[in-house]
Amino acid sequence: MHFALSPEQQAVQKLAREFAQGQIAPGAAARDKTGEFPSAIFRQLGELGLLGLPFSEEVGGAGGDTISYALAVEEIARCCAATALSYAAHISLGCAPFYLFGAKEQQQKWLPPLCRGDFLGAFGLTEPNAGSDAGGTQTKARLEDGQWVINGSKCWITNADHAGCVVATAVTDKGGVYGSISSIIIPTGTPGYTVRSRYQKLGMRASNTCELFFDDVKVPEANLLGQRGLGFKQFLKVLDGGRIAIGALAVGIAQASLEAALKYARERTQFGQPIAKFQAIAFKLADMATHVEVARTMVLKAAWLKDNGRPFTKEAAMAKLFASEIATKAALEAVQIHGGYGYVDEFPVERYLRDAKLCEIGEGTSEVLRLVIARQLGCFQ
């Protein structure tokens, strides 16, 4: 077993860390208060080649691997989880469908500007009545005179206000249940396509989250992504990869929580000594450090499996499940170690806690992930 990062992976980690600490961290607290989307930061991420990090150079990407991508997500999340969420959604959900299933013409049209950061990508899956049961999609698309006519709505869609297009799932055939769903590319500005941002969120406030509405939206038949009727299988594969990224994001939040708690515990003096010297606090920090290290190792293992073309569905679900729950627990402990100061925005740990909770919900709730893992174990055969 070999745990050392390659020189290329180390370079990506260093680049992401320095950029995140220098450019992303300083405005994180302010963006959390205002909800302002960091457009300038994303333009810089594009200039650095990080928006197309895990995609081949032939389609405009940087030619990196999934491990490098996970490392970049973690470093960004340590400084601003909301920025990391939009970054991960852009790559894992906005770009990956084109990379995995797009025809050559579709890849050439959409992936280079997505990787450059001309605009972001978005993936329209979740609906008001189709959340964990994404196969229950109610948005419909019918083929009429060489065009797809789409009607329906989506919710909780990341980056849609800043996207050049959305890949939306829709029922295209009557036969079957899950086999009737297809993926269709809908460019921004298409008549009948409306994006609305109105969510007031607990955390991840600087990450753009939208509702989408399709009212007789018409796009060419050629905008079908991949094969007709295979949308359900497509988004399961997309979500497998996305869970690695959300796991890395959760590790970043957990690491930030640990660092903040350790710093405070060393500086805060009670009863004549730093509180880090009290066993009750020291053991909390020891547990946090252990959990963070285990979560990171699991995320990187899932990324390694993906990079090497091996099955990774179970491992990605495990990594995302464990890391997300550890992130919330680490943030809670960080608040507890800070005491009353942890409950106010004078210190960042209250933001870490609010941001962490989303990781247990997005891209598969903890409950759904346990079902995925149990299915992989053969429990339901």
N, C-alpha and C positions, 0 to 999 in steps of 0.2 A: 504494500500500500504506500502511496506517495502523496503527501499532503502539501507539498510546497507549491506555491503558485509559479507559473511560468514567468519569464521576464516580461512578456507581452501583457499578461494579466496584472502583474505588479505595476506596470506603467499605466494601465487603465485605472487601477485603484488609486494610484498617486494623483493622476490627473483629476479624477472625480473628487477626491478628498480636498485637494487644494482649491478647486473651483467652488465646491460646496461651502467650504469654510470661508473663503474670501468673498464670494459673490452672493451666495444663497442665504447663509446664516444671518448676516446682519439685518435683513429685513423680514425675517420669519415671523417675529412677534407682531410687527405692524401689519403684515398681510393677514395674520390670523384675526386681527381686530376688524380690518376693513373688508376682508374677503376679496381683495384685489388679486386678479390673476397675474402671475409674473411673466408677462409676455416677453419682456426684454431678456430675461434669463433663458427662456426657451430659444430665442434667436441665438444666444451665445452657445447654448448646448448644441444647436445645429452646426454652428461654425466650428465647434470642437470635434464634430463627428460623432457625438454621443447619441444623437437621436436615431441614428441608423446603426448603432453599435453591433448588434448580433446578426446583421444581414450581409450578404456577399457584396463585394465591390461591383459586381456586374449589374446590380440593381441600384447602385448608389450608396450602399452601406459601407461600414468600416471594416467588414470582414472579421469581426470579433466572434467570440463564442458566448455561450450562455453563462458560463462562470464569470467572465468579464462583465457581462450585463448585470448579473446578480450583485457583484461587488460594487458596481456603479450605483445601483439602486440603494444599497445599504448606506453608502457614503452620503448620498443626497438626503436620505431619510434621517440620518443622524442630525442633520442641520435643519431640515424642513420636511416633515412627512407629507404635507399637502403637495409640495412641488414634486416629491418622489412619486406620489400617487398619479399625478397627471403624466409624469414621465413614463412610468410603468404602463399606464393605460395606453399611451400613444404607441409604444413599441409592441406590447403583448396583445393588445386588442385592436389598435388602429392599423398597424402595419402588418402584423403576422398573418391575418387572413389573406392579404394579397400575396405575401411571400409563400404561404403554404398551398394556396388553392387557385391563385390567379393565373389567367392565361398570360402568355408572354407580353401581349399588347397591353393588358391591364397593369402588369408589373412595371412596364416601361413608362406608362402614363402616370401612375400614382406614386410608386415607391421613391424615385429620385427626389421629387419635391417634399415628400414626407420625411425622408432622411436628411434633407438639407434644412428642414424647419421652415419651409415656405408657408406651411400650415400644418396643423396637427391632424391626427386620425382619430376616429371614434367608431365604436362598435355598438349597434343598436340591438340588444338582446332582451333585456328585462322589460316587462310590461306590468301594468297595474294588477293584472290577474295571472301573471306568469313570472314568478320570481324564482324560488327554488325549483319549481316545476317549469323550467324554461321550455320544455316540450309542449306546454300548453299555450303556445303562441297563438294570439288571436288576430294579429295584423295579417291582412290578406293581400295577395298580388295576383292579378289575372292578366293573361297575355291577350292583347287586343291590338290588331293591326301592327304587329311588330314592336309593340311597346308593352312594358309592364305598367299596369295601373295599380297603385298601392294605396291602401286605406288602413288606418289603424294608429296606434300610438306606442311610445316607449317611455320609460322613466328611469331615473338614476343613471343617466348616460354621461360618462366623463368626457370632457373636452369638446363637446359638440358645438359650443359657441365659438370655438377657435379652430374648428375642423374644416378641411376642404371638401370632405365627403363623410358619409357614414355608411358602413356596411351593415345593413339591417336584415334581420331574419323575418320571413313572412311565409304564410301558408300558400303554396302555389298549386297544390293538387288535392283532390278530395280523398284519394285512396290512402289508406293507412293512417297512423296516428303521427308518429315521429318522422316517418319517411316522407311526409308531405311538405316539409319545411325546406325552403331554399334561402340562399344569401344573395342580396341584391345591392349593388353600389348605387347610392343616391348622392349626387353632387350637391354641395351647398348652393343655395340660390334657385334650386329647381322649384317651379311654381307648385304651390300646395304643400310644400315642406316647410314647417314652422318649428323653430327652436325657442324654447322658453326656459329661462333660469329664474326660479323663484324659491328654491329651497333655503331655509334657514337652518344650518346644520350644527350639530353638537361639536364636531371637529372637522378637520380637513377643509377648512373654510376657504382657503385660497385655491383649492382645486375646483375647477368648473364642473358643476353637476346640473344636468338639464333634463327637461321633458321634450320629447319629439312628437310632432303630430303630422300625419300623412293624410291629406285630403285630395283624393284623385291625383296623386303624384304620378307623373309619367316619365319613365326613363327607357332608353333603348333596350331591346331584347338582349343585346350584347353585354349589358351591365350585370347579367347573371354571373355570380362569382362561383366558379367550379361547376359541378354537375347539378342539374335540377333535382330537387328532392333529397339532397345529401346535407342540407343545412344543419340538421341535428348532429350528425357525426362530425361535421366541421367545427361547430362551436364547442363540442366536448374536447376536441383536440386543442383548440385555441385556449380553452380554460385550463387545460393541463399545464401548458406553458406559462400562462398567466399566474398560476398559483405559486410557481417558483419565484416570480417577481414579487408577489405580495408577501411571501415568506421572507424574502430579503428585506423588503420594506419594514416588516415587523421586527426583524433583527436590528435594523437601524434605530428604530424607536427604543427598543429594549437596551441597546448599547448606550444611547444618549441618556436614558433614565439611570442606568448604572453609573455612568460617568458623573452625572449631576449629583446623584446621591452620595457617591464616594467623596467627591469634592466637598460637599456640604458637611458630611460627617467628619471629615478631617479638620474642618475649620470651626465648626460649632462646638463651643465648650460649655459643658454643664457639670456641676459637681467637681469642678477643678480639673477636668481633662476633656479632650476631644471625645465626642460621642462615639466615634469610630472604635474607641478602645473598650466600649461596653459590649459584652458578648451578645446582647440582644440585637444590637445594630450590626456588629461584625458578622454574625451569622446570616442576617438578612442579605448583606452585601455578598457574602460567600455563595449563598444560594442563587442570587441574581446572576453573578458571574458564571456560575456553572450552567445555569439554564441558557444564558445567552450563547455560551460556547457550544452547547449541544445543538441549539437551534441553528446556529450558523453552519455547523458541520452537516446537519441534515439538509439544509437548503443547498449547500454546495455539492452534496452527493447527488441530489436530484438533478442539479444542473449538469453535473458530470455524466450522469446516465443519458440525459437528453443529447449532450454533445457527442456522445459515443454511439448514438443510434440504438440505445437499449430501451426497453420498456421503463417508463418512469411515472405512470399514472398514480400508482400507489404511493411512491416516494414523494411525489409532488404534493399529494393530498396530506401526507403525514407532515411534511415540512411546513406547509402553510398552516395546518391545524396547530401544531406544537408552537411554532414561532408566534402566531397571532395571539394565542392564549398566554404565552410567556410575556409578550409585549405588554398586554394589559396588566398582568401580575407585576411585572417589573415597574411599570409606571405607578401602580398603586403603592408599591413598597417605597418608591422614591418620594411620593407624596407623604407617606407616613414618616419617613426619616426626616423630611423637612418640617414635619409638624404643622403648625399654623401657617408658616410661610409657604408650605406646599399647596395650600388651599387658595392662594391669591396669585395674581399674575406677575408679581414681583420676581418670581422664579419660573423657569420654563416647564417644570414638571407637571403642572396642572394642564398645560397644553399637550404634553406627551400623553397624558391619560385620556384626554378627549379624542386625540387623534388615533390612539391605539385601538379603541373599540371598533372602529370601522374595519380593521383587519380581520375581526372575527365574523364579519357579515359579508363583505364584498367578495366576489368571485368564489362563492360557495361558503355558506355559513358553517360554523363548526359542526352543527348537527348533520348537514348534508355531507361534509367531508368524512364524518364517521361512517356514514352509509357507503360512501365510495370505498373507503378502506375495507369495511366489512365485506363488500361485494368482491373486492380483489382477493380477500382471504377465502372466498368460496362459501360464505355464510348463508347465501340465499339460493344456493343451487338445489 
